[in-house]
Amino acid sequence: MTKEEERHEAYKRTVALVVAVVVMILSFLIIRPFLVAILSAAALSYIFYPFYLTTLKYLPKKARVKEIGAIFTCLVIILIVLVPVSFVTTFLSYEIRDGYLFLQEFFKSNQPLQNLPPFLSQWAGYLPQFKEIATELGTQALGLIQGVLKGIPNVILSIFITIFSIYYFLKHGKDLYNFFSDLFPLPEGRYRQMIARFDDLSRGMIMGQVAVGIVQGTLAWAGFYFLGVPNPVLWGFVTAIISIIPLLGAALVWVPITAYLLILGTITGEYWRPITLLVYGTFVISLIDNFLKPKIVGDRANIHPLVILFGILGGIQLFGIPGILIGPLILTIFDVVIEIYKETL
């Protein structure tokens, strides 16, 4: 090959590389507004893929099993994920608004602590500082809810894209596997090893943290509702989020609420509410974590708490609420890639 031909080939490679980079950048800019919806669809598709495969086994062989199985799985995801999330979001919006209005009315009172016993009235001097903090938190929460309500059209569009993407991720799961196998060639059997490791880590993380957190949040909501705690949906939701994050626990929510009920008990004389919540919180809400997690996860995955902590908090910061699933899964992929890299050295 002559020098002129070599320069021509180098020029063609350079042009092809520049065009590929430009097209990739433009493609990213196009899908960027829907990136969270697509990543959420990928996470939900992965979580429900075993259910999808099980569904295929019970469908007639002559039917279009992939299409029917994907549609049925999407309906299940809508029923057990999207519908509850929609209801919780709606109730949260009402409860945050009511809580904000309650704080405003409470602090407008000239003597909000006049009925407290003497040993508690000494803390009245801290009321102005608490007023500033509570008002600021209430304002931020109300602004967040208002932003969500204003963005309902975008939310509906994101939900549609998520469901649409889930359908095709489920239907073409094997095709996607083959595509990435060809795009990133690895030694034979390495992909199965990588997926098995990722499956152990991710499902252990999701089932061990998220699922147990949801159970604790639901139990907390039931207890708060029964005991007449204001805004039980809000505090149940906060309990679920706190329970998911490692190193924290549901007690960070129900213990202060117990103290609140105790203070009310000194006024009303009803001490059975704080006592009941203390017992219920200790032996049901908090203890269920130690009982369920080993049963559900077992020895499936050994994940450092910092990985889960950074995954959840960073995921929420970057992707919002869907980041609870997306963040830990991305860090799990990073863990698997680093492990394979160390084995290939």
C-alpha positions as CSV (number, residue, x, y, z in Angstrom):
1,M,0.0,0.0,0.0
2,T,1.4,3.4,-1.0
3,K,1.7,6.4,1.2
4,E,-1.1,8.1,-0.7
5,E,-3.4,5.1,0.0
6,E,-2.4,5.0,3.6
7,R,-3.3,8.7,4.0
8,H,-6.6,8.1,2.3
9,E,-7.4,5.2,4.6
10,A,-6.4,7.3,7.7
11,Y,-8.6,10.1,6.4
12,K,-11.6,7.8,6.0
13,R,-11.1,6.3,9.5
14,T,-10.9,9.8,11.0
15,V,-14.0,11.0,9.2
16,A,-15.9,7.8,10.2
17,L,-14.8,8.3,13.9
18,V,-15.9,12.0,13.9
19,V,-19.2,11.1,12.3
20,A,-19.8,8.4,14.8
21,V,-18.9,10.7,17.8
22,V,-21.2,13.4,16.4
23,V,-24.1,11.0,15.9
24,M,-23.6,9.6,19.4
25,I,-23.7,13.0,20.9
26,L,-26.8,14.0,19.0
27,S,-28.5,10.7,19.9
28,F,-27.7,11.3,23.6
29,L,-29.2,14.8,23.3
30,I,-32.3,13.4,21.8
31,I,-32.9,10.7,24.5
32,R,-31.6,12.8,27.4
33,P,-35.1,14.2,28.3
34,F,-36.3,10.6,28.6
35,L,-33.1,9.1,30.1
36,V,-34.7,8.6,33.6
37,A,-37.7,6.9,32.0
38,I,-35.5,4.6,29.9
39,L,-33.3,3.7,32.8
40,S,-36.3,3.0,35.0
41,A,-37.7,0.8,32.3
42,A,-34.4,-1.1,32.1
43,A,-34.4,-1.6,35.9
44,L,-38.0,-2.7,36.1
45,S,-37.5,-5.0,33.1
46,Y,-34.6,-6.7,34.8
47,I,-36.4,-7.1,38.1
48,F,-39.5,-8.6,36.4
49,Y,-37.7,-10.6,33.8
50,P,-38.0,-13.9,35.7
51,F,-41.7,-13.3,36.1
52,Y,-41.9,-12.7,32.3
53,L,-40.1,-16.0,31.6
54,T,-42.4,-17.8,34.0
55,T,-45.4,-16.3,32.2
56,L,-44.1,-17.7,28.8
57,K,-44.2,-21.2,30.2
58,Y,-47.9,-21.1,30.7
59,L,-48.9,-19.6,27.4
60,P,-49.9,-21.8,24.4
61,K,-47.0,-22.6,22.1
62,K,-48.9,-21.5,19.0
63,A,-49.7,-18.1,20.4
64,R,-47.5,-15.0,20.1
65,V,-46.0,-15.8,23.5
66,K,-43.4,-13.0,23.6
67,E,-45.9,-10.3,22.8
68,I,-48.6,-11.6,25.2
69,G,-46.1,-12.3,28.0
70,A,-44.6,-8.8,27.7
71,I,-48.0,-7.2,27.7
72,F,-49.1,-9.2,30.7
73,T,-45.9,-8.4,32.6
74,C,-46.4,-4.7,31.8
75,L,-49.9,-4.8,33.3
76,V,-48.6,-6.5,36.4
77,I,-45.9,-3.7,36.8
78,I,-48.6,-1.1,36.3
79,L,-50.8,-2.7,39.0
80,I,-48.1,-3.4,41.7
81,V,-45.7,-0.5,41.0
82,L,-47.2,2.5,39.1
83,V,-50.7,2.5,40.6
84,P,-49.5,2.4,44.3
85,V,-46.8,5.0,43.5
86,S,-49.5,7.3,42.0
87,F,-51.8,6.8,45.0
88,V,-49.0,7.5,47.5
89,T,-47.9,10.6,45.5
90,T,-51.4,11.9,45.6
91,F,-51.9,11.3,49.3
92,L,-48.5,12.8,50.0
93,S,-49.4,16.0,48.1
94,Y,-52.5,16.4,50.3
95,E,-50.8,15.6,53.5
96,I,-47.8,17.8,52.9
97,R,-50.2,20.7,52.1
98,D,-52.3,20.0,55.2
99,G,-49.1,19.8,57.3
100,Y,-47.9,23.1,56.0
101,L,-51.2,24.8,56.8
102,F,-51.2,23.2,60.2
103,L,-47.7,24.6,61.0
104,Q,-48.8,28.1,59.8
105,E,-51.9,28.0,62.1
106,F,-49.9,26.5,65.0
107,F,-47.2,29.3,64.9
108,K,-49.8,32.0,64.5
109,S,-51.1,31.1,68.0
110,N,-49.8,33.4,70.7
111,Q,-49.4,30.7,73.3
112,P,-49.0,27.4,71.4
113,L,-47.5,25.6,74.4
114,Q,-49.6,27.1,77.2
115,N,-51.2,23.7,78.0
116,L,-48.0,21.8,78.5
117,P,-46.8,20.7,81.9
118,P,-44.2,22.8,83.6
119,F,-41.3,20.4,82.9
120,L,-42.0,20.7,79.2
121,S,-42.8,24.4,79.1
122,Q,-39.2,25.3,79.7
123,W,-38.5,24.3,76.1
124,A,-40.8,27.0,74.8
125,G,-37.8,29.3,74.4
126,Y,-36.7,27.1,71.5
127,L,-40.0,27.7,69.6
128,P,-38.7,30.5,67.4
129,Q,-35.8,28.4,66.1
130,F,-38.1,25.4,65.5
131,K,-40.6,27.7,63.8
132,E,-37.9,28.8,61.3
133,I,-36.8,25.2,60.6
134,A,-40.3,23.8,60.3
135,T,-41.5,26.7,58.1
136,E,-38.5,26.3,55.8
137,L,-38.9,22.5,55.5
138,G,-42.7,22.9,54.9
139,T,-42.1,25.5,52.2
140,Q,-39.5,23.3,50.4
141,A,-41.8,20.3,50.6
142,L,-44.8,22.3,49.3
143,G,-42.7,23.7,46.5
144,L,-41.6,20.2,45.6
145,I,-45.2,18.9,45.4
146,Q,-46.3,22.0,43.4
147,G,-43.5,21.2,41.0
148,V,-44.6,17.6,40.6
149,L,-48.2,18.7,40.0
150,K,-47.2,21.3,37.4
151,G,-45.1,18.6,35.7
152,I,-48.0,16.1,35.4
153,P,-48.0,16.2,31.6
154,N,-44.3,15.3,31.6
155,V,-44.9,12.6,34.2
156,I,-47.6,11.0,32.1
157,L,-45.3,11.1,29.0
158,S,-42.5,9.5,31.1
159,I,-44.8,6.8,32.3
160,F,-45.9,6.0,28.8
161,I,-42.2,5.8,27.6
162,T,-41.4,3.6,30.6
163,I,-44.1,1.1,29.9
164,F,-43.4,1.2,26.1
165,S,-39.7,0.6,26.8
166,I,-40.4,-2.2,29.3
167,Y,-42.5,-4.0,26.7
168,Y,-39.6,-4.0,24.2
169,F,-36.9,-4.7,26.8
170,L,-38.8,-7.8,27.8
171,K,-39.7,-9.0,24.3
172,H,-36.1,-8.5,23.0
173,G,-34.2,-9.5,26.1
174,K,-32.1,-12.2,24.3
175,D,-31.5,-9.9,21.4
176,L,-30.1,-7.2,23.7
177,Y,-27.9,-9.8,25.3
178,N,-26.5,-10.9,21.9
179,F,-26.1,-7.3,20.9
180,F,-23.9,-6.4,23.9
181,S,-22.0,-9.7,23.6
182,D,-21.1,-8.7,20.0
183,L,-20.4,-5.1,21.0
184,F,-18.1,-5.9,23.9
185,P,-16.5,-9.3,23.1
186,L,-15.4,-11.3,26.2
187,P,-14.1,-14.8,26.6
188,E,-16.7,-17.5,26.3
189,G,-18.7,-18.0,29.5
190,R,-17.5,-14.6,30.9
191,Y,-20.9,-12.9,30.2
192,R,-22.8,-15.6,32.0
193,Q,-20.4,-15.3,35.0
194,M,-20.8,-11.5,34.9
195,I,-24.6,-11.7,34.7
196,A,-24.8,-14.3,37.5
197,R,-22.7,-12.0,39.7
198,F,-24.7,-9.0,38.8
199,D,-27.9,-10.9,39.4
200,D,-26.8,-11.9,42.9
201,L,-25.7,-8.5,43.9
202,S,-28.6,-6.5,42.4
203,R,-31.4,-8.8,43.5
204,G,-29.8,-9.1,46.9
205,M,-29.7,-5.3,47.1
206,I,-33.2,-4.8,45.8
207,M,-34.8,-7.5,47.8
208,G,-32.8,-6.9,50.9
209,Q,-33.1,-3.1,51.1
210,V,-35.9,-1.8,48.9
211,A,-38.4,-4.6,49.5
212,V,-37.8,-4.7,53.3
213,G,-38.0,-0.9,53.4
214,I,-41.4,-1.0,51.7
215,V,-42.6,-3.5,54.2
216,Q,-41.4,-1.4,57.1
217,G,-43.0,1.7,55.6
218,T,-46.3,-0.1,55.2
219,L,-46.3,-1.4,58.7
220,A,-45.4,2.1,60.0
221,W,-48.3,3.6,58.0
222,A,-50.7,1.1,59.5
223,G,-49.5,1.8,63.0
224,F,-49.6,5.5,62.6
225,Y,-53.1,5.4,61.0
226,F,-54.5,3.2,63.8
227,L,-53.0,5.5,66.6
228,G,-54.4,8.6,64.9
229,V,-51.0,10.1,64.1
230,P,-51.4,13.1,61.7
231,N,-50.3,12.5,58.1
232,P,-49.8,8.7,58.4
233,V,-49.0,8.3,54.6
234,L,-46.3,10.9,54.8
235,W,-44.6,9.4,57.8
236,G,-45.0,5.9,56.4
237,F,-43.3,7.0,53.2
238,V,-40.5,8.7,55.2
239,T,-40.1,5.4,57.2
240,A,-39.7,3.4,54.0
241,I,-37.0,5.8,52.6
242,I,-35.1,5.9,55.9
243,S,-35.3,2.1,56.3
244,I,-33.9,1.6,52.8
245,I,-30.8,3.7,53.6
246,P,-28.1,1.6,55.4
247,L,-26.8,2.7,58.8
248,L,-30.2,4.4,59.5
249,G,-33.4,2.8,60.6
250,A,-37.1,3.1,61.0
251,A,-36.6,4.1,64.7
252,L,-35.5,7.5,63.4
253,V,-39.1,8.1,62.5
254,W,-41.2,6.3,65.0
255,V,-39.2,7.3,68.1
256,P,-39.8,11.0,67.6
257,I,-43.5,10.4,66.9
258,T,-43.7,8.4,70.1
259,A,-42.2,11.4,71.9
260,Y,-44.8,13.6,70.2
261,L,-47.7,11.3,71.4
262,L,-46.2,11.3,74.9
263,I,-46.3,15.1,74.9
264,L,-49.9,15.0,73.8
265,G,-50.6,12.4,76.5
266,T,-49.4,14.8,79.2
267,I,-52.2,17.1,78.0
268,T,-55.0,14.6,77.1
269,G,-54.1,11.9,79.6
270,E,-54.1,9.2,76.9
271,Y,-50.8,7.4,77.5
272,W,-51.8,4.2,75.7
273,R,-50.9,5.7,72.3
274,P,-47.2,6.3,73.0
275,I,-46.9,3.1,74.9
276,T,-48.6,1.1,72.0
277,L,-46.3,2.8,69.4
278,L,-43.2,2.1,71.5
279,V,-44.0,-1.6,71.7
280,Y,-45.2,-1.8,68.1
281,G,-42.2,0.1,66.8
282,T,-39.7,-2.0,68.8
283,F,-41.1,-5.5,68.1
284,V,-42.8,-5.0,64.7
285,I,-41.5,-2.1,62.6
286,S,-37.8,-2.4,63.6
287,L,-37.6,-6.1,64.4
288,I,-39.1,-7.1,61.0
289,D,-35.8,-5.9,59.4
290,N,-33.7,-8.5,61.3
291,F,-36.3,-11.2,60.5
292,L,-37.1,-10.6,56.8
293,K,-33.7,-9.6,55.4
294,P,-31.9,-12.9,56.2
295,K,-34.9,-14.9,55.0
296,I,-35.3,-13.0,51.7
297,V,-31.6,-12.5,50.8
298,G,-29.8,-15.3,52.7
299,D,-26.2,-15.6,51.4
300,R,-27.1,-14.4,47.9
301,A,-25.0,-11.2,48.0
302,N,-22.5,-9.6,50.3
303,I,-22.7,-5.9,49.5
304,H,-20.9,-3.2,51.5
305,P,-23.3,-0.8,53.1
306,L,-21.4,2.2,51.6
307,V,-22.2,0.9,48.1
308,I,-25.9,0.8,48.9
309,L,-25.8,4.2,50.8
310,F,-24.0,6.0,47.9
311,G,-26.1,4.2,45.3
312,I,-29.4,5.2,46.9
313,L,-28.5,8.8,47.9
314,G,-26.6,9.5,44.7
315,G,-29.3,7.9,42.6
316,I,-32.0,10.1,44.2
317,Q,-29.9,13.2,43.8
318,L,-29.3,12.4,40.1
319,F,-32.5,10.7,39.0
320,G,-35.1,11.6,41.6
321,I,-37.2,8.8,43.2
322,P,-36.4,6.3,40.4
323,G,-32.8,6.6,41.5
324,I,-33.6,4.4,44.5
325,L,-33.5,1.5,42.0
326,I,-31.2,3.0,39.3
327,G,-28.4,4.2,41.5
328,P,-27.6,0.9,43.3
329,L,-27.9,-1.0,40.0
330,I,-25.3,1.3,38.3
331,L,-22.9,0.8,41.2
332,T,-23.5,-2.9,41.1
333,I,-22.5,-2.9,37.4
334,F,-19.4,-0.9,38.4
335,D,-18.6,-3.6,41.0
336,V,-18.9,-6.4,38.5
337,V,-16.8,-4.6,35.9
338,I,-14.0,-3.9,38.4
339,E,-14.1,-7.6,39.5
340,I,-13.7,-8.8,35.9
341,Y,-11.0,-6.3,35.3
342,K,-9.0,-7.6,38.3
343,E,-9.4,-11.2,37.1
344,T,-8.1,-10.3,33.6
345,L,-4.9,-8.6,34.9
